[in-house]
Amino acid sequence: MNLHPDPKFEPIPVKAVIPTALGTKSQGINPWISSDRPAATICKQEMEYRLKELKEAEIKPGQQKYRVLTGQEPPKHFGLVRVDPEKPSPTVTKSIGGSTTGLVHPYEVRHLTISEVKALSSFPAGFVLEGKFADKWARIGNSVPPLFMRAIAGHVWKTVLNGIRNLPEAPSKGLLGS
């Protein structure tokens, strides 16, 4: 008897998860403000937070990865991955990356922000991470994405625990509210 579900592959592109955070190539002034949401409607507190996040994710011109991303150095032996908005995100690992590795924004010379990485990893928007930028990134990279863990727990509940102990059906709503 096979207790494991058949694999499902339903790719979700990056742009479907964080559409307003990615901006477009033509949105050079404020790429984190979508065209359908004028800057005047964004409250000061939210704007300051987003500006802080963008500053934390910044890759400075003097850094080697800046030179690689801007074509000033050959990309040979580098593990910098520019996120493709049309494809699913690569795995978020514990390390944000040294001078030669890490996930970077599809159009800008910067890392993804913590909000963007949280969204890609299925953490709720209100989930708070403490610490410095690298600490927050490491916590996400070390975790099992919540929706993935929910699917595993639901499967174990339904096929293993319910079958063995005749437990009631797993609740359809969990911590994530869906």
C-alpha angles and dihedrals in degrees: 000000000000111000096182123090122241111263117261124205113195105153116211113200119229091243090061091057101042107017098151094043095055100053118184136272089260094053096082100148103054107001092174092061113077119225091244092056113062117216091240091066095057113095119237094244094054092045093051090049092051091047090051091050092050090050091051091050093047120124107210122226092242093059122099092232089056089055091048093049093048093048096250092121129037112261093226112135093006124129099198108137119201106209111241109221090207095056136054115275120265115247114288105231130198094258120067084207138260122245093306108035142053145085116287135189115274095238108014133064096247142087118261112272121249089252090054093048091047090053093048089050092050097246113150114258091243094053107119123216120192129211138038124330093265091047092052091047090050092051091054092044092050094049134086106241108256097235091049091050090047090055091049093047092047091051093048091047094048102041106026111025097033091047095048103038101021090237121176119271115284113263112260094218121060138165092303092057100234 
